[in-house]
Amino acid sequence: MQTQEITDSDYQRFKRFLEDACGILLGDGKQYLIVSRLTRLMRDENIGSLSELIKSLERASPHHLRDAVIDAMTTNETSWFRDIQPFETLGQVIFPELDASRSSSLRVWSAACSSGQEPYTISMMLSEYCRKFPGNRIANSQIIATDISSSMLVQAKKAEYEDVALGRGLSDQRRQQFFVKQDSIWRVNDDVRKRVSFRPQNLLQSFGTLGKFDIIFCRNVLIYFSADLKKDILQRMAQSLNKGGYLFLGASETISGYTDAFELVRTPFSTVYRRKD
Ligand SMILES: C[S@@+](CC[C@H](N)C(=O)[O-])C[C@H]1O[C@@H](n2cnc3c(N)ncnc32)[C@H](O)[C@@H]1O
């Protein structure tokens, strides 16, 4: 498929499909993204044009096509300890505060976990906190990690990474401490893995089955959505947090203009949002 073969009307129909399915807003002139991300899939599925693809998606036949298209169109860029400062806030400000104020272990949600680096990083921070404060009450905390992409969830659950993926954001000390090396593959150790469970969740759909959380990480995913969708998701995230719970967004993301359910908290390391009571 070539960009010039995509008609305006097919582009508009595909844009609508993508936004309804997963919230991702394709701007104008992004035909090249469709070509670069879908050409291989269309070849494998024997689909000759975008208009044929849209018809198959509308007919929901073959059934797996919708998930495969969403998988191909999502951006899964991530890394260990991404932007580092929010994780300093987590380990040095929020864990101590919640450890002192909550009567039991914590529930943490990594809401767009990609290939697992974010939830495993949270778990590593918890291991480090627990080693430093052996009398803590949050060692048995749970991290629920979700994503819309089934292929990312498969990778994340596997918890195995190659040298290149491991090089991004991990110090040598943490690499030695939290991974077990098997041939050329590094596997996240049991202590870090056991707290993390993965499940599918489309952020457009109800969070009802997930329960309540003390901390939510929703980083580097809202940037792809419309203002109305950001408002809706942030409002529902506020409802999914326990009183005084915290929300982390990505470095370029803000709640400003979308919800007043949170107050901004500045720590020596970063900003974070706390649910207002
Ligand atoms: C750029 S990655 C961010 C990963 C991680 N949070 C980080 O900051 O490094 C964005 C993730 O959002 C997921 N995503 C996109 N749309 C989604 C939706 N509607 N519901 C849930 N996850 C979605 C993608 O599959 C992708 O894994």
The ligand as a Gaussian input file, in Angstrom:
#p B3LYP/6-31G(d) Opt

LIG

0 1
 C        4.059000       4.884000      24.900000
 S        3.493000       3.480000      25.769000
 C        3.715000       4.008000      27.438000
 C        4.243000       2.901000      28.330000
 C        4.563000       3.332000      29.766000
 N        3.401000       3.800000      30.465000
 C        5.652000       4.382000      29.782000
 O        5.377000       5.532000      30.103000
 O        6.812000       4.053000      29.465000
 C        1.732000       3.637000      25.515000
 C        0.951000       2.370000      25.809000
 O       -0.446000       2.696000      25.838000
 C       -1.167000       1.607000      25.322000
 N       -2.514000       2.077000      24.915000
 C       -2.849000       2.820000      23.832000
 N       -4.178000       3.021000      23.806000
 C       -4.687000       2.401000      24.900000
 C       -6.015000       2.254000      25.416000
 N       -7.096000       2.791000      24.802000
 N       -6.182000       1.538000      26.553000
 C       -5.108000       0.993000      27.183000
 N       -3.835000       1.086000      26.738000
 C       -3.635000       1.792000      25.611000
 C       -0.305000       1.115000      24.172000
 O       -0.607000      -0.213000      23.817000
 C        1.115000       1.295000      24.734000
 O        1.593000       0.112000      25.303000

